[in-house]
Amino acid sequence: MQWTLVQELLQSHLNLEQGYYVGGCLRPTLLSFSDSYVELARAGFEQIIADDSFGPAEYERLTDIEFPDRESLKVYLRAMYAHLFNGASQQPMPPG
């Protein structure tokens, strides 16, 4: 369930069309869902950040956004996690 939820979040809110819009509505949108949904999303993000097999090709397959290497993707995902779940003020911008 966690993985499916994160896949849906990536595909619907961090895809090529939406991923470059960093106007500040993603976190409020996520937090408008139930606490259990937010916790599943948090756990799913933690899972993909920790998963060494999740890399640029998998992210591109879900979002159509290319990352040059695994490390830049992990930096972006950690920054996105900080924005969504730890209150970091700025939503990160994917490479572009």
Secondary structure, DSSP 8 states (H G I E B T S, - for coil): -HHHHHHHHHHHHSSTTTTT--SS-HHHHHHTS-HHHHHHHHHHHHHHHH-TT--HHHHHHHHS---SSHHHHHHHHHHHHHHHHS--SS------
